[in-house]
Amino acid sequence: MRRPRSERVRFAIVPAAIVCVGLVGVGCIPQFLQTLPGLTGLFRSNSLDLMATAEQLVAPAYPNALLIEVLGAPSGGTAQTADDVDRWQFRFTEDPVAPGAGTVWVDYENGAFSGPFYTEHGLIGTVFDPLPRSMSLADALALARAAGYTDDFSNVVFRLPLTFPQPEEALYALSMPGRFVLVGAVSGEVSEEAPQDAMAFLGE
């Protein structure tokens, strides 16, 4: 049973003091990376595998942390396939039920993980529920292509946004020219939002 919303979500602001590069419009990757030895080049961009590894990196220091947002972008600027997405950020709430819990994140770039990093500020606008693992970015993109959305995309956000009306499931939000294509991570339903209506689906 899902927890009541009052227990599942908190409102806070991630400070602008986190200096970032890239992932314009959907998040950031800190400029100063602490590369972990032994992880470089071991992973392709299978999003579910990367999520699992990010969780393994975070768990020792933050055992109650919960992964609630995944942001990805291609270093080349635009992507046609899931493998083109080679820059990732995995965002965790430090504790989904503890008042005032902070945010933990792990980065993946140039074939290497870095982090975990921590800020005492919580995430805003995301439901603190576990992300489903039944659909990878490649699966979501295949459904979008089958539905007729064949454009390149510039970034992707995977999360359950806190909006009204509340989505029934976590969504992959693909940023394509002039629109955002949304793919339900459980149902596989594909829809779209105009840019002015889609900001709630992005991980800012």
TAVENCOR-V981246 format. One line per field, one symbol per residue. phi: phi as a letter, one per 20 degrees, with the letter a starting at -180 (. if undefined). psi: psi as a letter, one per 40 degrees, with the letter a starting at -180 (. if undefined). burial: 1 if it has 16 or more other C-alpha atoms within 10 Angstrom, else 0. A space follows every 10 residues. Layout:
phi = ???
psi = ???
burial = ???
//
This chain:
phi = .ffggfeecc dacffffffc cmlfncqbcg fdddfefndf meceefffff gffgfffegg ecfefcfcbc ccbefeoccd cfffeccccd dcegbfdegm fecdbcdcbl mcebofdbcf eefcmcfedf ffdebeggff ffffffeoed ffcdabccad feccffgebf cedeedgmad edcffdfmfd bbcfgfddff eeed
psi = hiiiddedii hihhieehhi iafheeaihi dhighhieeh eehafhdddd dddddddddd dgdeihhehh hiihdediid ideehehihh hihdheehhe iahiihihif eiiiaiiiie hiiiehhgii hifehidddd ddddddeege iiieiihhih igihihieii ihhhhiheih hhhheddehh aiiideeede eif.
burial = 0000000011 0000000000 0110011111 0010000000 0010101101 1001101100 0100111111 1111100110 0101111111 1111111000 1111111110 0111110100 1111111110 1100111101 1011000010 0011111111 1100000011 1111110011 1111100101 0110000100 1111
//
